[in-house]
Amino acid sequence: MKKQIALLVFFLTIFFMFYFLTKKYSEKIINLALKEDLSLITSHHKNIFFSYKGTSNAISNYTIKLSGIINILSKANNANKEEKDKLRDTFSKTLQEYYSIIHKKGVFQYQFVLANGESFYKFHNPTSFGENVLDVREDFKHSIKNKSIVRGFTKGAFSLGFRNIFPIFDTNNAYIGAMEVSFSSEKFQKHLNNISDIHSHFLIPNALINKNDYKYNEYKTSYEHQDYQSLLSKKHNKKHFFESNYIKIKEIIDIKIKGNKSFNMYYSVDGSIRVISFIPIRDMNNKVVAWVSSNRSGFIIGTLVKNVFIVRILIIFILLLLLYFLIRQMSIKTKLEKQQKILSNILNTTKSIMFITDFKNVSFSNRKFDDLIDKAHKKNILSVFQKIDGFLHQGLLKQNEDFVSLINRTPKKSCLVSIAGKDNNAQSYSISISKVEDEYLVTLSNITELKEHLEDTEEKAYIDNLTKVFNRNKFNEVFEEAINQRRLTDSPLSLAMIDIDKFKSFNDTYGHLIGDEVLINMAQTVQRNIRGTDCFARWGGEEFIILFQHTNIQNATIISNKIREKIQKDNHKIAGQITASFGVAQYKAEDTLESILKRCDDALYQAKDNGRNRVEVID
């Protein structure tokens, strides 16, 4: 009886030890998952804020550069009422079409204020003007006082939103007023919901919401906190809300929201886990004035919770078995043999190749290993890994480096090996290791079909079917990467647009098959005569484009002429001599892809107009 009680105490001790270990482990993983989720949500928000900032800057720069805008605002500062009305009418006609464009892109308020704070024109409410905004708008007051840009989340007469106030100066650098470019909180909420597919809404303090104002009567008390109001969309459903009895979670929110820092947590609804994140929104003084609540699936956490439950059930089952065998006084040897047999069965039934090694000799291997790899390699396991680019092999080892170090310094997605089995058929595997005493358990998972599928998918996405050179999608990616790199190095960058001369006549005279051959031959000629750092792509039809990395416009012109001469010498056996015209331009700091392409296109038209088979440049 005493022995049985002792065994029972032992059983309970082991069970609670595993219980607390799994609890500690799950809490650690959950915290990591929550941290990662919060980082993702924060990244989404920052991207949108960055987009708004960039858009508002672009709008400000464009507006100021428009002909007549500065002159109108300068005159308005000293004009009488009748003169202001005429100036206001001219101002409206100048910018109304542009406002229609930017309004579709999410701009809500596009307002201009004179140097004394008088509202000159509001494109969102043209009939309202003349009042002094310094009485109601701290952001305008700050901007006018300091003659500086002011940004922040602010309540206005019509909307809650992200406001950007830009000072305006005349040609003599005299201050003449300010411009507002604002984005409403509703637009931000809709943008986040639609673009990132994350259900989000604002939490606006009750003090900022006037329920007697019809513009705010759709706001309801937030389900997260009684001191905040929310404007919910039709996309929000039951799974995005707490039940009324979730008192503990609401208490946590109440505490954390007072800390004015981003935070998140998870909860269960209808059997699934949801993660709710809170991101503070700050005004121009960096004071938290609102929050964005984002709600998304907590699949990883839910899976972990379920797995921990399963593990605990398995632990109980294993401990019951152990207790049973202890009561029956089975020897340690019998238990170890049974466990080894179970482990061996598990290893032999898995689809992966598994073996234990010191990366010299193999001390244990499962059946998959024995079926694929010759026994001779067990004495020198590294010899089985083929020396192929893109795969790990002993040829990549640095001096005095072992294979474990090579795996550890290689990104997980690049930990791949190629093995030619007994049938000499090369297969691709992902490799992972875990330490087992003085050796390593190596797991090889066959990814041959997946790798081939990914390579095929990438080729279809980035390679032109006819010419087998890059397509426009790939060029756009490379151009974006090149621009980002240029911002770091300030290295020159040039583009050349190529168009085959009189290509339509080839099709009309010889047919589309010959036309296709002309395209292919020309593409191959260009591909052979560019550097490995350049990017050559088919832009569409008979048009091609080259991105010259680290190349100014003078050198790009020289290279383009050499390529043009190569094309001219490469006669087609039926169509005869092929020529092409080039339009070359160099990237400028303010350029977009569209603007530099416009210059290339203009240069190309000059080449056509000037007789074809030539290179023209627009700097």
VENMO-V210978 format. One line per field, one symbol per residue. phi: phi as a letter, one per 20 degrees, with the letter a starting at -180 (. if undefined). burial: I if it has 9 or more other ideal C-beta (glycine too) atoms within 8 Angstrom, else O. Layout:
phi = ???
burial = ???
This chain:
phi = .fffffffffgfffffffgffffffffffffffffffffffffgfffffffffffffffffffffffnfffffffffceeffffffffffffffdffffgffffeofedccccffenffebdfebfedanfefffccfffgffffelcfccrebedfdaeaedcddfccefemefcqbcdcccffffffffffefeldfcbeddggfeddffegfdfefcgffebfecdcdeefffcgfeceffeefffffffgffffelcfbbacbdblnceddddcdfddefemefdacdddcbfdgffffffffffffffffffffffffffffelfffffffffffffffffffeffeecbdbdmcdeebbefffffedfggffebfffeefecgncfbffefffmedffffffeeggfdfccdceffemefcecedccbfclecceddddfcgfffffffffffffddffeemdfdfgffgfffffffffffedlffbcccedcfflffffffednfffgfffffffffffgfddefeecdbeeqleecbcdeflcefffffffffffgfffffefefdfnfdcbdccdbdfdgefdfffffffffffffffffeomlbddcce
burial = OOOOOOIIOIIOOIIOOIIOOIIOIIOOIIOOIIOOIIOOIIOIIOOIIOOIIOIIIOIIOIIIOIOOIIOIIIIIIOOOOOIIOOIIOIIIOIIIOIIOOIIOOIIIIIIIIIOOIIIIIIIOOOOOIOOOIIOOIOIIIIIIOOOOOIIIIIOIOOIIIIIIIIIIOIOOOOOIIIIIIIIIIOIIIIIIIOOOOIIIIIIIIOOIIOOOOOOIOOIOOIOIIOOIIIIOIOOIOOOOOIOOOIOOIIOIIIOIIOOOOIIIIIIOIOOIIIIIIIIIIIIIOOOOIIIIIIIIOIOOIIOIIOOIOOIIOOIIOOIIOIIOIIOOOOOOOIIOOOOOOOOIOOIIOIOIIIIIIOIOIIOOIIOIIIOIIOOOIIOOIIOOIIOOOOIIIIOOOOOOOOIIOIIOOIOOOOIIIIIOIOOOOIIIIOIOIOOOOOIIIIIIIIIIOOIOOOOOOOOOOIIIOOIOIIIIOIIIIIIOOIIOIIOOOOOIIIIIIIIIIOIOOIIOOIOOOIIIIIIIIIIIIIIOOIOOOIIIIIIOOOIIIIIIIOIOIOIIIOIIIIIIOIIIOIOIOOIOOIIIIIIIIIIOOOOOOOIIIOIIIIIIIIIIOOOIIIIIIIO
